[in-house]
Amino acid sequence: MMAMSKTKRPEASGTVMLRCAHHALMLPPPEEALAESPTWLRGRGPVYFADGPVTLVMALEEEASTSHPSMIEAHAEVLLIWAKLANDLLGTTPLEAPERKRMGFNVLVFCTELASALHSERFGPKISFDRRNRALEVVAQATLQIGACLVATVRDYQASLS
């Protein structure tokens, strides 16, 4: 289900939020922001579609440790932007709107990537206390938006159990 939101075509355009030696954090074009998720892309130089999307942890594993703090910080910054987009969507759409479900799952996947990196014994402890706490605050804030976006999905699932 989420693979579709992570699939990028070579001709796809977007905004590069952070460029590292082997990866770039890409935002989808503004017109696709409600349907597509930000993603890390593997590649070198100007071509970041060579091997397709990867998770934050996969990107961290392949980058120099000196890049890790900026990668985690950029991921948290983008997650906060997507959480705010989700909040705006909540204020302008009805509970059953399909956009809520798409946005909720996109934010969920992107949020779990950051949570996984912060929880990792390999990467989490190397992040400064202040950066780690800020990233954890962003994860908590995003989780609230995820829950609100997916409330109808959860309700439908619970109804299917009875």
Summary of the structure (lengths in Angstrom):
residues: 162
radius of gyration: 16.0
end to end distance: 24.2
largest distance: 53.4
contacts: 497
relative contact order: 0.14
helix: 61%
strand: 11%
